[in-house]
Amino acid sequence: MDIDKNFNTKPLGLHWNCKLDPFKYSVNVLPELRVTKRIFLSTISQIFDPLGLMDPILIKSKIIMQRLWSLKSNWDESIPSELHTAWVQYIQELPKLNMIQVQRQITCGSPISF
């Protein structure tokens, strides 16, 4: 792992300060003018959450994708306006993930003797 002078590293695609010990997410998703099923899937695939800590937030994108699949549209066809509106609202909320820090703490209590 590369550790910079601020004790930051990126295990599993997450930002981790190994001195203070929180995990942080870095989400940089730009809205597209013309959204297709291909662009939609590509965009949500960029959000990497191997620990599943953001699943309650990311589930909304999966629900929208499921609705896209049910329409049986082509990969490069623009998505319907109803889903496009839901997508734009979702994308506007994603930068808030950058403010979330998940504290980790491993402590060793006093040993127990029998």
N, C-alpha and C positions, 0 to 999 in steps of 0.2 A: 504494500500500500504506500502511495506517496502521501507524505504528511508535510503540509506547508508550514511556514513560520507561525501561523495562528492556530496550529494543531488541528487543522481541518483536513479531512480525507474523504474519499467517496467509495465506501464499500457498498456493493450491491446497488450502485446508482444513487444512493442517498448521501446527503451531506452529513458528516459526522464530525463533531469537535471532540477529539479523543481526550481532551483535558477536562472539559465541562460535562461531557458524555450525553448530549442530546442528539437525536436524529432529526434532521430537517429535510423537508421536501423542496425541490426546485422545479416548478412548473412554468414553462414559457410556451404557451400555446397562442398562436396568432389567428384571429378569425379570417376566414377566407371569404371572398366576395361571392364566389360560386361554389356551393358545397355539393359534392356528389357522395355517393356511398363509398367510393374509393378514398376520397379526401377525409371523410368522416372517420373511417376505420383507421387510416394512417395517423390521424391526429390523436385519437384515443389510445392508440398503441404506443404513443410516445410517453405516456404517463406511466412510469415504472414504479410499481409498489409491491416488491417481492414479499414484504411482511404482511400485506393485506390490511394495513392500518387505515388506509383511506377508502376501503371498500364501501362504507356507507355513503361516501360522496361520489365515488366513481360508478356506483350502480345506476345512477341516472343516465349516464352516457350509454350504458349497456341496454337500458330499457328503450332509449331512443333508437339504438342500433337494431334492436329486436323488432321495433315497429317498422324500420326501413326494410328489414328482411321480409316481413309479412307482405309488403307492397310488391315484392318481386320485381323491383325496378332494376335497370341496367346499372353497371358499375359507374359509368360516366354520365348518367342522367342526373340533372339537378334534383335535389330532394324537394318534396312539397313544402309550401310556405309554412304550414302549421309546424312541421318538424324543424324547418329552418329557424323559426322564431324560438322554439324550445332550445335549439342548439346554440343560438347566439346568446340567450340568457345564461345557459350553462357555461359557455366559454368566458363570459364576463365575470362569473363567480370563481373560476379556477385560480386566478392569482392569489386568492385568499389562502390557498393551501401553502403558499410560501411563508405565511406567518405562523404556521403550526410547527411546534417543536415537541417531539415526543421524548420525554425524559426517561433515561435509562439509569438504573442504579443497581449496582451489585454491592451489597454490603455483607460483611461477615460479622455476625454477632459473636458474643463470647462463647467459647466452646462449652459444651455441656458434658459434665463428667457423671459417670454412673457409679 
